[in-house]
Every structure is written in structure tokens, then in C-alpha cells.
Amino acid sequence: MIVKATAPIYAERAAKLVELTGSFTESIYIKKGDRTADGKSFLGIIALSIYPDDPIEIICEPPSTLLKEKILSSGLFACCKS
């Protein structure tokens, strides 16, 4: 799933994302450009330096429609039209 950040993902927003992804048993990865981080790792997410409108790929193995719904309803990300 490709999304765009609605605001910079720093401390508080990264913690919210880790809390959200941590509630899933699936493996979740966040990819920005050529860098990928464990979606359940606070430091990994911070290291990606995610800014507003950055296209981000969220990978869930196995895929989860519930994760997509929660990510989009969290306010952290919006659908990416491209």
C-alpha cells in the first residue's frame, strides 16, 4: 500500500505508528525510497525521516485489509493517488 504522510513522523507520531503496528501479529515494514524499516521499530521509523507528502510504502506480510483501514483512519497517512 502506498500512502503519503500528512505531517512529519517524529517522536509522538512515530510512537503512535509503532503502537498501531504493534497491535498486529503480521510482519510490517515501512519503505521510503530505497530504505526499509521494521514497522514496529520506533528508531527504524525515525531513521526514515518521513516528511509530509513523502510517498511511503507499507508492506504487511501476509497482507491485511484491517491494517490498511487503521493506517488510513489514524490520521498519520493519506491515500496516495499515484
Residue pairs with C-beta under 8 A, 6 or more apart in sequence:
1 57
1 58
1 59
1 60
1 68
1 71
2 55
2 56
2 57
2 58
2 80
2 82
3 55
3 56
3 58
3 71
3 72
3 77
3 78
3 79
3 80
4 52
4 53
4 54
4 55
4 56
4 77
4 78
4 79
4 80
5 50
5 51
5 52
5 53
5 54
5 56
5 76
5 77
6 52
6 75
6 76
6 77
6 78
7 13
7 52
7 76
8 50
8 51
8 52
9 17
9 45
9 46
9 48
9 50
9 76
10 46
11 46
13 76
14 42
14 45
14 46
15 42
16 74
16 76
17 30
17 39
17 45
17 74
17 76
18 39
18 40
18 41
18 42
18 45
20 70
20 71
20 74
20 76
21 28
21 39
21 40
21 67
22 40
24 60
24 64
24 66
24 67
26 60
26 61
26 62
26 64
26 67
27 60
27 61
28 38
28 39
28 40
28 58
28 59
28 60
28 61
28 67
29 36
29 37
29 38
29 39
29 58
29 59
29 60
29 61
30 36
30 37
30 38
30 39
30 44
30 45
30 48
30 50
30 56
30 57
30 58
30 59
31 37
31 56
31 57
31 58
31 59
32 48
32 49
32 50
32 54
32 55
32 56
32 57
35 47
35 48
36 59
37 44
37 45
37 47
37 48
38 44
39 45
39 58
39 59
48 56
50 56
55 80
55 82
56 77
58 67
58 68
58 71
58 77
60 67
71 77
72 78
72 79
